[in-house]
Amino acid sequence: MVKNPKELALHIAEILKDKRAEELLVLEIGHLTVIADAMVIGNGRSMVQVKALADAAEEKLKEEGVYPLRREGYAEGRWIVLDYGAVLVHIFHEQEREYYHLERLWMDGSNSVPLAEG
């Protein structure tokens, strides 16, 4: 079982990585906002892949007893947000990721969490 927001965010990133998400990024944002402690950002190349990434994360975490509080954007498949309370997961279509450039808003130069290589 995942114990803290950083571990959960890294676990989610691994799930997304296994499903071939691109440009994965984990940020610790608790010192910047009260809305969450960590954020996972990734993208897919198509709406189908974006939905598949969200499905994979939800299914794997449900198996582990972790359920999202909210899910937004699934019907459109362009920008899906999974809200796990302390961790927000943003899965973008690559065009939306480029347009919104969410990391520009949340990176402060010291809060990017290194992902495992491989």
C-alpha angles and dihedrals in degrees: 000000000000112000109193140020095259092052091047092049092050090047091052090048089054091051090051092045090054088056092051100256112172132229095008116193132178118197131186104221104164092107090054102046145006094228095084144344097226140018131204117202125186141141144216131210097238140023089252092055092045090055092044090053092051091046092050093051093047095045095048093046092047088056086057094047096256115129130184118246090213142000123201134181098021096126092057096040093208101102119006121188120197112192114205094170102247091029127054118197119202116190112183138187102241093250093054091045090055093045099047096034091193094182089065088064097045107033115094098175095260107053104072111115115216114240124221113266122240 
